[in-house]
């Protein structure tokens, strides 16, 4: 028996996926990739929209308020420089400007704290620098008030603060992703830088007007600043927003701009002065402060207008981008999801209609062919029934594609396999028929030979000749059993039949008589039950095979014990030997064979040494007998034969039995010893247990219902009339003994000597048994 492991195959089957899943995966993978691409693209667009809005909001909420605060710081710078140059003038104006500056700085800080949370890191960094300068304003003011800081230092501090603010504005303009908004923001920053340059130039003149002299260095710085801010305006005005350009035109046409331009030109033309303002300039402190303050305010207004319009445009652009990205993302998502659902549905429709349903149908049909129709055909072939393969394996049309081709190949494969099975079945049937014929032909002459031997046993009085006849009778019984094995394996029936029930004890003795070396068998107990006539021959043959097996594979000096006992579902006959035994694997394989009774394979039978178990299994299946093998405690094998209730007749139900252990009476001796005297011994002498059972089967046929009972032989019914009269009158004398009367001890010794001689005469069989036991293996 071979065993196969289905574990790895099962794991591989579990890992296999259906075609539907694979097709859906082919659709889902690119769909998921498309969704990821959509997610990345839409995420970028949405991020850009939020980023533009954040920058635009930071410009509108921080930069524009910052311009106002920075413009106030510009005025504070001009007044601080003038105060440091001439302490007695402008203190009240400086203090008022500081209060305005503080209010605007507080508003700027509050707006920046709420608006710069989503701003880029570069803007946050520059705002931090500007905040640091704003934190130093109070310290600088204290130094100015204490006059511990020079005008140049105060001028430098305010310039640094305003330069930091300009860097913030420039960075805000450059980080906007929209190119148009970036360009407009840079222009706004440039306008703020121009206004600061103009304010710085005004602060220099404020200090000179307050202190008296205009140094060469201040003069050159003034010239540079005036030239720079005029050049910056000339370069930027053409790129400003249309409304801002109109406003700049209005500023250029105003009287304040024209007066400031003439004053700047006069200062540049007059050059530096040593003590006081040249009379030709006709320029006073109040008038200069008024002109510079007015023009600085106008330029700051230009900056605010430009920044507001650009930030508004950037905000609109950001909102539009965000809206477009959101709508586009939602639309793309809807399209992608719809495409995925459609593709999955189409793939499922394709798979279900074109593949899965047809493949499932093909698989179901193939399973039915392999698991149901093919085994049914094989069973019919074993029963030698006609089979039409074309009709049995007719397959439906699966189409002309690959599935149809696979279906046709499977059908052709099954037909080829069934055809080969048909040919094999025909060959096996022919072989079995030939085997049965060959096995049956010797049965009739063998039966006649057994009858002749039995008749000779009755007639011959020579003990030596009688012993030889017993031996021949025993050998012929075994030969008949061997030939019946072939008939049984070929599916035939045993020729011997019993109509009346036979006691179990006599069945066991008959089985003993058909086994080799039966002298080694000891019957421990036999229940008082009988076997139905139809089962007697099969049970005798079955038990003889098991006994022969136990005797052949156990040492010649050991005993084979036979015990019967009542059990719940019948009678159990146990056959136990002390032989070489079998391995656990061999016992399992033998029990499987006995339980299933498969059709024997010629390759398994080999030289015929393993034929016994197949014969036993076949007979057990026919009569419903259960047989199991176990390893015996004596080192050999224990065979348990369960005879079912349906083949048992009569007997006690409480399990009472003859429990006397006794050796088997040899087949050469009568099964039951006759009474003394030749007249009584003649009919029974030399009859084996099998012969007695067969004779009784012939002599005591069962009557058909409604007819008178058949006659039965009665003891002494064939005696001569005179002798019969003498016996009836009690005057007949006992016949003279054939020889000297022997004592019981002489009779016992005589029978013991006979048994020893019989054992010595079977030495050849014993040598064969020992050789088989040494080679190992149990049928």
Secondary structure by P-SEA (a helix, b strand, c coil): cbbbbaaaaaaaaaacccaaaaaaaaaaaaaaaaaaaaaaaaaaaaaaaaaaaaaaaaaaacaaaaaaaaaaaaaaaaaaaaaaacccccaaaaaaaaaaaaaaaaaaaaaaaaccccccaaaaaaaaaaaaaaaaaaaaaaaaaaccccaaaaaaaaaaaaaaaaaaaaaaaaacccaaaaaaaaaaaaaaaaaaaaaaaaaaaaaaaaaccccaaaaaaaaaaaaaaaaaaaaccccccaaaaaaaaaaaacaaaaaaaaaaaaaaaaccccccccccccccaaaaaaaaaaaaaaaaaaaaaaaaaaaaaaaaaaaaaaaaaaaaaaaaaaaaaaaaaaaaaaaaaaaaaccaaaaaaaaaaaaaaaccaaaaaaaaaaaccccccccccccccccccaaaaaaaaaaaaaaaaaaaaaaaaaaaaaaaaaaaaaaacaaaaaaaaaaaaaaaaaccccaaaaaaaaaaaaaaaaaaaaaaaaaaaacccccccccccccaaaaaaaaaaaccccccccccccccccccccaaaaaaaaaaaaaaaaaaaccccbbbbbbbbbccccbbbbbbbccccccaaaaaaaaaaaacccccccccccccccaaaaaaaaaaaaabbbbbbbbbcccbbbbbbbbcccccccccccccccccccccccccccccccccccccccccccccaaaaaaaaaaacccccccccccccccccccccaaaaaaaaaccccccccccccccaaaaaaaaaaaaaaaaaaaaaaaaaaaaaaaacccc
